[in-house]
Amino acid sequence: MKRLARELRKKYLHRGLKIAFAESCTGGLAASILTSLSGVSDFFLGSAVVYSNETKHRLLGVPLDTLREWGAVSPQTAKAMAQGLQLKIDSDIALSITGIAGPEGGTREKPVGLVWFCFTQGEKNLVWKRIFKGRRERIQRLSVKEVFKALLTGPPVDSQ
């Protein structure tokens, strides 16, 4: 993971683009790994850890109707999180992560390991999902890896 973080620093340092994260199920892990490197403040604005629905709504402006109708773990919420963050923090790129890291909380429709992501840059919003297997920490780490890879090579081709 540190290797990917170093690649991010190399790619974004001195490019003039500012990035930020809205993290739910990862609880700030993406920011923690990235900020373990010096120099990232040149491009990394920060991360909003928005674990509860109330915090998603209050800090990022995720509509309560979206949360009620679709739930916290949905493409609609992932998109609203990234868009809200971009507006609040004025980043060029905003990435959101919302999912079920487990071990509890999963359902048949939304199993443990389901994570939704959104990559927002300007008016472009690309949303995709992954279903990771493993324990909570593994799901969190794989989610961060997914975000770092999206920043390095672009969101996956199966993005909506």
Buried (B, 14 or more C-beta within 10 A) or exposed (E): BEEBBEBBBEEBEEEEEBBBBBBBBBBBBBBEBBBEBEEBEEBBBBBBBBBEBEBBBEBBBBBEEBBEEBBBBBBBBBBBBBBBBBEBBEBBBBBBBBBBBBEEBBEEEBBBBBBBBBBBBEEEBBBBBBEBEBEBEBBBBBBBBBBBBBBEEEBBEEBE
